[in-house]
Amino acid sequence: MLIVGSGGREHAISIGLDRSNSVASIHIAPGNAGTAMVGTNHPVKSSDIDGLVGLASEIGADLVVIGPEGPLVEGIADRLRDISIPCFGPHSEGAMLEGSKMHAKNLMKQLRIPTAAVTRLDHDSDIEEFLVQNPPPWVVKRDVLAAGKGVVVTSEIDEAERFIYDSIEKDGFVIVEEFLDGEEASLLVIMDESGYVCLPPSQDHKRAWNGDRGPNTGGMGAYAPAPVVTPSVHSRVLKEIVEPMHHHLRNQSVPYRGVLYVGLMIDSDGRPSVVEFNVRFGDPETQVTIPLIESDLGEILLATAEGNISSLDPAFSTLSSATVVLASEGYPDFSKTGKEITGADVTIDEGLSRGYVHVAGAIIQGGKMVSSGGRVLSATGIAPSLSQAIDVAYQIIDSISLEGSHFRNDIGYRALPPKE
């Protein structure tokens, strides 16, 4: 088993596969300090497609699981399948659902999937007139893979103009979407041509600071299941979004095999719309959903890669989970790295409650764990209730020391009753 990637998502997948009876050995490229404790890391970058394909052949991988979106857009799944190595992750055409927002928008329009209206702006567009005619807030997106930093949501006209002009200069055009009001949620759907399986819905916190304020980040925490996805909302998401998308993808000349991340906005009337599609597990959504899978994760991923997910009926826990991200000083504007981390080996195992650390931007250097990225690690708690899971996560995060680091202390607040 080879896992491609180096973040908390890949550590979560590694832990899940380590618990799978069907998995004999785990290899990760390039991995991090956490994955090194679960399997064997290999110094091959996730952008090195030739190197990854060669590594998969060299170790005799019977399944390759792709974490980040970049290799998928670059066609790593196509390359692996050409040499008869099953790959959990869509082919390059399917990956364009994330690789191009305009492609995804056009497809949603074709399939009548609810989503925000969109306008394409380029060098010939009258930007100032457009902003005057379309009141704030503005949702401006680059149509490229931008590691979660290609979106600005703002009511400040100067900020909107600056991002629009900068994006047009870099990419030739930019898109501006209608602002959707409501509450966000995420649904990870494992699918192939035979069927699909929905993981427990989750909600993450994109903003850097408490109360969902500050700049966007890759995600400062998450929890699952998300109460905003009621049975009624879930039914509508399946009928209006998942099923038409699955019907389309299963009937392509090369079917989609992997996970489809459905980013949702749910309005006050319970109507869901698609904010975005991603073609891989989310981060930190993976950290809160993988622990809730009670069935053999290795069997699930391999069945999907071989087009047989309908042969399984995965079981899920009734527990709740929560993840709190610990970020480097300066994140997300910049990240101070090379700082020693202590206390990251703490775990909790008390009855039905358990908790542990998912490592992301950290490496082992001189026998010590040191920070190497913006989101350094996360603490994940699993417990009978969401409030208990959050308490477990914060018990762990409070025991970790990293100079200058910061984390939000209100993860899950939308799903909890207000404090008196």
C-alpha positions as CSV (number, residue, x, y, z in Angstrom):
1,M,0.0,0.0,0.0
2,L,1.4,3.4,-1.1
3,I,0.0,6.7,0.1
4,V,1.0,9.9,-1.7
5,G,1.2,13.1,0.3
6,S,2.8,14.7,3.4
7,G,0.0,16.2,5.5
8,G,-2.4,15.5,8.3
9,R,-4.8,13.9,5.8
10,E,-2.2,11.3,4.8
11,H,-1.3,10.6,8.5
12,A,-5.1,10.0,9.1
13,I,-5.3,7.7,6.2
14,S,-2.2,5.9,7.4
15,I,-3.6,5.4,10.8
16,G,-6.9,4.1,9.3
17,L,-5.0,1.6,7.1
18,D,-2.8,0.5,10.0
19,R,-6.0,-0.7,11.7
20,S,-7.1,-2.6,8.6
21,N,-6.6,-6.4,8.6
22,S,-6.3,-6.4,4.9
23,V,-3.2,-4.2,4.8
24,A,0.2,-5.9,5.3
25,S,2.5,-2.8,5.0
26,I,2.2,0.9,4.5
27,H,4.5,3.1,2.5
28,I,4.2,6.9,2.3
29,A,5.8,9.4,-0.2
30,P,7.1,11.7,1.0
31,G,5.2,11.5,4.4
32,N,6.0,13.3,7.6
33,A,7.0,12.7,11.2
34,G,3.7,11.1,12.0
35,T,3.5,8.7,9.0
36,A,7.0,7.5,9.8
37,M,5.6,6.1,13.0
38,V,3.0,4.1,11.1
39,G,4.8,3.0,7.9
40,T,7.9,3.6,5.8
41,N,8.5,7.1,4.3
42,H,10.1,7.5,1.0
43,P,11.8,10.8,-0.1
44,V,9.7,11.2,-3.3
45,K,7.8,14.5,-3.7
46,S,4.1,14.3,-4.5
47,S,4.8,16.4,-7.6
48,D,7.3,13.8,-9.0
49,I,4.9,11.7,-11.0
50,D,7.7,9.6,-12.7
51,G,9.2,9.0,-9.3
52,L,6.0,8.0,-7.7
53,V,5.0,5.6,-10.5
54,G,8.5,4.1,-10.2
55,L,8.3,3.7,-6.5
56,A,4.9,2.0,-6.7
57,S,6.4,-0.5,-9.1
58,E,9.5,-1.0,-7.1
59,I,7.7,-1.8,-3.8
60,G,5.1,-3.9,-5.6
61,A,2.2,-1.8,-4.4
62,D,-1.2,-3.4,-4.9
63,L,-3.0,-0.1,-4.2
64,V,-1.9,3.6,-4.4
65,V,-3.9,6.2,-2.5
66,I,-3.5,9.8,-3.7
67,G,-3.8,12.4,-1.0
68,P,-3.3,15.9,-2.7
69,E,-5.0,17.1,-5.8
70,G,-1.9,18.1,-7.8
71,P,-0.8,14.6,-8.8
72,L,-4.3,13.7,-9.8
73,V,-4.7,16.7,-12.2
74,E,-1.3,15.7,-13.6
75,G,-2.5,12.3,-14.4
76,I,-0.9,10.0,-11.9
77,A,-4.0,7.7,-11.8
78,D,-3.9,7.3,-15.5
79,R,-0.2,6.3,-15.4
80,L,-0.7,3.8,-12.6
81,R,-3.7,2.1,-14.3
82,D,-1.7,1.9,-17.5
83,I,0.7,-0.5,-15.6
84,S,-2.2,-2.3,-13.9
85,I,-1.7,-0.8,-10.4
86,P,-5.0,0.1,-8.8
87,C,-5.3,3.7,-7.8
88,F,-7.7,5.4,-5.4
89,G,-8.1,8.7,-7.1
90,P,-9.7,9.8,-10.3
91,H,-8.1,10.0,-13.8
92,S,-6.9,13.4,-15.0
93,E,-10.2,14.3,-16.7
94,G,-12.2,13.5,-13.6
95,A,-9.7,15.6,-11.5
96,M,-10.6,18.7,-13.5
97,L,-13.6,19.0,-11.3
98,E,-11.1,20.5,-8.9
99,G,-8.5,21.6,-11.4
100,S,-10.8,24.1,-13.1
101,K,-13.7,25.8,-11.3
102,M,-15.2,26.9,-14.6
103,H,-15.2,23.3,-15.8
104,A,-17.0,22.3,-12.6
105,K,-19.5,25.2,-12.9
106,N,-20.3,24.4,-16.5
107,L,-20.9,20.7,-15.6
108,M,-23.1,21.6,-12.7
109,K,-25.1,23.9,-15.0
110,Q,-25.4,21.0,-17.5
111,L,-26.6,18.6,-14.8
112,R,-28.8,21.2,-13.1
113,I,-27.0,20.9,-9.8
114,P,-27.7,23.9,-7.5
115,T,-24.7,26.2,-7.2
116,A,-23.9,29.9,-7.2
117,A,-24.1,32.0,-10.4
118,V,-20.7,32.9,-11.8
119,T,-19.1,35.6,-13.9
120,R,-15.8,35.4,-15.8
121,L,-13.7,38.5,-15.8
122,D,-10.6,39.1,-18.0
123,H,-8.4,41.9,-19.4
124,D,-11.4,43.2,-21.5
125,S,-13.8,43.4,-18.6
126,D,-14.8,46.7,-16.9
127,I,-13.9,45.6,-13.3
128,E,-15.0,48.8,-11.6
129,E,-18.4,48.8,-13.3
130,F,-18.9,45.1,-12.5
131,L,-18.3,45.7,-8.8
132,V,-20.6,48.7,-8.7
133,Q,-23.4,46.7,-10.5
134,N,-23.0,43.7,-8.2
135,P,-23.1,44.6,-4.5
136,P,-20.8,42.9,-1.9
137,P,-19.8,40.6,-0.5
138,W,-17.8,39.4,-3.5
139,V,-16.5,35.8,-3.8
140,V,-13.5,35.9,-6.1
141,K,-11.7,32.7,-7.2
142,R,-8.7,31.9,-9.3
143,D,-9.4,29.1,-11.7
144,V,-6.2,27.2,-10.8
145,L,-5.0,24.9,-8.0
146,A,-3.8,27.3,-5.4
147,A,-3.4,25.2,-2.3
148,G,-6.5,26.7,-0.7
149,K,-5.4,30.2,-1.1
150,G,-7.1,31.0,-4.4
151,V,-10.3,32.5,-3.0
152,V,-11.1,35.8,-1.4
153,V,-14.5,36.6,0.1
154,T,-14.7,40.3,0.9
155,S,-16.9,43.4,1.2
156,E,-14.0,45.7,0.8
157,I,-13.9,47.0,-2.8
158,D,-10.2,47.7,-2.7
159,E,-9.4,44.2,-1.6
160,A,-11.7,42.7,-4.3
161,E,-10.2,44.9,-7.0
162,R,-6.7,44.0,-6.0
163,F,-7.3,40.3,-6.0
164,I,-9.2,40.5,-9.3
165,Y,-6.5,42.4,-11.1
166,D,-3.7,40.3,-9.6
167,S,-5.5,37.1,-10.6
168,I,-6.1,38.3,-14.2
169,E,-2.4,39.3,-14.4
170,K,-1.4,35.8,-13.3
171,D,-4.0,33.6,-15.0
172,G,-5.6,35.7,-17.8
173,F,-9.0,35.7,-16.1
174,V,-10.7,35.3,-12.8
175,I,-14.2,34.2,-11.7
176,V,-16.6,36.0,-9.3
177,E,-19.4,34.0,-7.8
178,E,-22.7,35.0,-6.3
179,F,-22.4,35.1,-2.5
180,L,-24.4,32.2,-0.9
181,D,-25.6,32.8,2.6
182,G,-26.0,29.9,5.0
183,E,-24.0,27.4,6.9
184,E,-21.2,25.4,5.2
185,A,-20.7,21.6,5.5
186,S,-18.7,18.9,3.7
187,L,-19.7,15.5,2.4
188,L,-17.0,13.0,1.4
189,V,-18.5,10.5,-1.1
190,I,-16.4,7.5,-2.1
191,M,-17.5,6.4,-5.6
192,D,-16.8,4.3,-8.6
193,E,-18.9,3.1,-11.6
194,S,-20.7,0.5,-9.4
195,G,-22.0,2.9,-6.7
196,Y,-21.1,5.3,-3.9
197,V,-20.8,5.5,-0.1
198,C,-21.2,8.7,1.9
199,L,-19.0,9.3,4.9
200,P,-20.5,11.1,7.9
201,P,-21.0,14.8,7.0
202,S,-18.5,17.2,8.6
203,Q,-18.0,20.9,9.0
204,D,-14.6,22.6,9.1
205,H,-13.5,26.1,10.2
206,K,-11.7,28.0,7.4
207,R,-11.0,31.3,9.1
208,A,-7.9,31.8,11.2
209,W,-9.5,33.2,14.3
210,N,-12.4,32.6,16.7
211,G,-15.9,33.4,15.6
212,D,-14.9,32.6,11.9
213,R,-13.0,35.8,11.6
214,G,-9.7,36.6,9.9
215,P,-8.1,35.3,6.7
216,N,-9.0,32.0,5.1
217,T,-6.8,29.1,5.9
218,G,-6.5,25.5,4.8
219,G,-8.7,24.7,7.8
220,M,-8.3,25.3,11.5
221,G,-10.4,22.4,12.8
222,A,-13.4,20.2,12.0
223,Y,-16.1,18.0,13.5
224,A,-18.4,15.2,12.5
225,P,-21.1,14.4,12.1
226,A,-22.3,18.0,11.4
227,P,-25.8,18.5,12.8
228,V,-26.6,21.1,10.1
229,V,-26.8,18.1,7.7
230,T,-30.1,16.9,9.0
231,P,-31.7,13.7,7.5
232,S,-33.9,16.0,5.3
233,V,-30.9,18.0,4.1
234,H,-28.9,14.8,3.5
235,S,-31.7,13.4,1.4
236,R,-31.8,16.5,-0.8
237,V,-28.0,16.5,-1.2
238,L,-28.1,12.9,-2.5
239,K,-31.1,13.6,-4.8
240,E,-30.0,17.0,-6.2
241,I,-26.2,16.7,-6.1
242,V,-24.6,13.4,-5.5
243,E,-26.8,11.2,-7.7
244,P,-26.8,13.3,-10.8
245,M,-23.0,13.8,-10.5
246,H,-22.4,10.0,-9.9
247,H,-24.6,9.2,-12.9
248,H,-22.5,11.4,-15.0
249,L,-19.2,10.3,-13.8
250,R,-20.0,6.6,-13.9
251,N,-20.9,6.8,-17.6
252,Q,-17.7,8.4,-18.8
253,S,-15.3,6.4,-21.0
254,V,-13.0,6.1,-18.0
255,P,-15.2,6.1,-14.8
256,Y,-14.4,8.1,-11.7
257,R,-12.8,6.0,-8.9
258,G,-12.0,7.8,-5.7
259,V,-13.6,10.3,-3.4
260,L,-15.6,13.3,-4.4
261,Y,-15.5,16.1,-1.8
262,V,-18.8,18.0,-1.9
263,G,-18.5,21.5,-0.3
264,L,-22.0,22.6,0.6
265,M,-23.8,25.7,1.6
266,I,-27.1,25.1,3.3
267,D,-29.5,28.0,3.5
268,S,-31.9,28.8,6.3
269,D,-34.6,26.7,4.5
270,G,-32.4,23.6,4.3
271,R,-31.7,24.0,0.6
272,P,-28.2,22.8,-0.3
273,S,-25.9,24.3,-3.0
274,V,-22.5,23.3,-4.1
275,V,-19.7,25.7,-3.1
276,E,-17.0,23.5,-4.7
277,F,-16.0,20.0,-5.7
278,N,-12.7,18.6,-4.7
279,V,-11.4,15.3,-6.0
280,R,-9.6,14.0,-2.9
281,F,-10.1,13.7,0.9
282,G,-10.3,17.1,2.6
283,D,-8.0,18.3,5.3
284,P,-9.0,18.4,8.2
285,E,-12.2,16.7,7.3
286,T,-10.3,13.4,6.8
287,Q,-9.1,13.5,10.4
288,V,-12.7,13.5,11.7
289,T,-14.3,11.1,9.3
290,I,-11.8,8.3,8.9
291,P,-12.0,7.4,12.7
292,L,-15.7,7.0,12.3
293,I,-15.3,4.2,9.7
294,E,-15.8,0.9,11.5
295,S,-15.2,-1.3,8.4
296,D,-11.8,-2.3,7.0
297,L,-10.6,0.9,5.3
298,G,-8.1,-0.9,3.1
299,E,-10.9,-3.1,1.6
300,I,-13.0,0.0,1.0
301,L,-10.3,1.9,-0.9
302,L,-9.2,-1.1,-2.9
303,A,-12.8,-2.0,-3.9
304,T,-13.2,1.5,-5.1
305,A,-10.0,1.5,-7.1
306,E,-11.1,-1.7,-8.8
307,G,-14.7,-0.4,-9.5
308,N,-16.4,-2.6,-6.9
309,I,-17.5,-0.4,-4.0
310,S,-21.1,-1.7,-4.4
311,S,-19.9,-5.1,-3.2
312,L,-19.3,-3.6,0.3
313,D,-21.7,-2.2,2.9
314,P,-19.4,-0.2,5.2
315,A,-20.4,0.4,8.8
316,F,-19.9,3.7,10.7
317,S,-19.6,4.6,14.3
318,T,-22.3,6.5,16.2
319,L,-19.6,8.4,18.1
320,S,-18.6,12.0,17.3
321,S,-15.2,13.4,16.5
322,A,-13.5,16.7,16.5
323,T,-10.1,18.0,15.4
324,V,-8.3,21.1,16.5
325,V,-5.4,22.4,14.3
326,L,-2.2,23.8,15.8
327,A,-0.6,26.3,13.4
328,S,2.8,27.9,13.2
329,E,3.5,31.4,14.3
330,G,2.5,33.8,11.4
331,Y,0.2,31.3,9.7
332,P,-1.6,31.8,7.2
333,D,0.4,34.9,6.1
334,F,3.7,33.2,6.6
335,S,5.0,30.4,8.8
336,K,7.9,30.2,11.1
337,T,9.4,26.7,10.8
338,G,12.2,24.8,12.5
339,K,10.7,25.1,16.0
340,E,10.8,22.1,18.3
341,I,7.5,20.4,19.2
342,T,7.0,18.6,22.5
343,G,4.1,16.6,23.9
344,A,2.9,15.4,20.5
345,D,3.0,11.8,21.6
346,V,0.1,12.2,24.1
347,T,-2.9,9.9,23.6
348,I,-6.2,9.5,25.5
349,D,-8.0,6.2,25.9
350,E,-10.8,6.2,28.5
351,G,-13.8,4.0,27.9
352,L,-15.5,5.1,24.7
353,S,-13.4,8.3,24.5
354,R,-10.0,8.3,22.7
355,G,-7.8,10.9,21.3
356,Y,-4.4,11.3,19.5
357,V,-2.4,13.6,17.3
358,H,-2.4,13.8,13.5
359,V,0.9,15.2,12.3
360,A,1.0,17.5,9.3
361,G,3.8,20.0,8.9
362,A,6.5,18.4,11.1
363,I,9.6,16.3,10.5
364,I,12.1,14.5,12.7
365,Q,15.4,16.4,12.8
366,G,18.3,15.5,15.1
367,G,16.0,13.1,17.0
368,K,13.5,15.9,17.7
369,M,10.2,16.7,16.1
370,V,10.3,20.2,14.5
371,S,7.8,22.3,12.6
372,S,8.1,22.3,8.8
373,G,4.9,23.9,7.7
374,G,2.0,26.2,8.5
375,R,-0.5,23.7,9.9
376,V,1.8,21.7,12.1
377,L,-0.5,19.1,13.6
378,S,-4.0,18.5,14.9
379,A,-5.5,16.9,18.0
380,T,-8.4,14.6,17.3
381,G,-10.9,13.5,19.9
382,I,-13.6,10.7,19.4
383,A,-16.3,10.3,22.0
384,P,-20.0,9.6,22.6
385,S,-21.0,13.2,22.1
386,L,-19.6,16.1,20.2
387,S,-18.9,18.2,23.3
388,Q,-17.0,15.3,24.8
389,A,-15.0,14.8,21.6
390,I,-14.1,18.5,21.6
391,D,-13.0,18.3,25.2
392,V,-10.7,15.4,24.4
393,A,-9.2,17.3,21.4
394,Y,-8.5,20.3,23.6
395,Q,-7.0,18.2,26.4
396,I,-4.4,17.0,23.9
397,I,-3.8,20.3,22.2
398,D,-3.2,21.9,25.6
399,S,-0.4,19.4,26.3
400,I,1.6,20.3,23.2
401,S,4.2,23.0,23.2
402,L,5.4,24.9,20.1
403,E,6.8,28.3,20.4
404,G,4.6,31.0,18.8
405,S,1.9,28.6,17.7
406,H,-1.8,29.3,17.8
407,F,-5.1,27.5,17.5
408,R,-8.8,28.4,17.6
409,N,-10.6,27.6,20.9
410,D,-14.1,27.6,19.5
411,I,-14.1,24.6,17.2
412,G,-17.6,23.1,16.9
413,Y,-19.3,26.2,18.3
414,R,-22.0,26.2,15.7
415,A,-23.1,22.7,16.7
416,L,-23.1,23.3,20.5
417,P,-25.8,25.0,22.6
418,P,-24.8,28.6,23.5
419,K,-23.0,29.1,26.7
420,E,-24.9,30.8,29.5
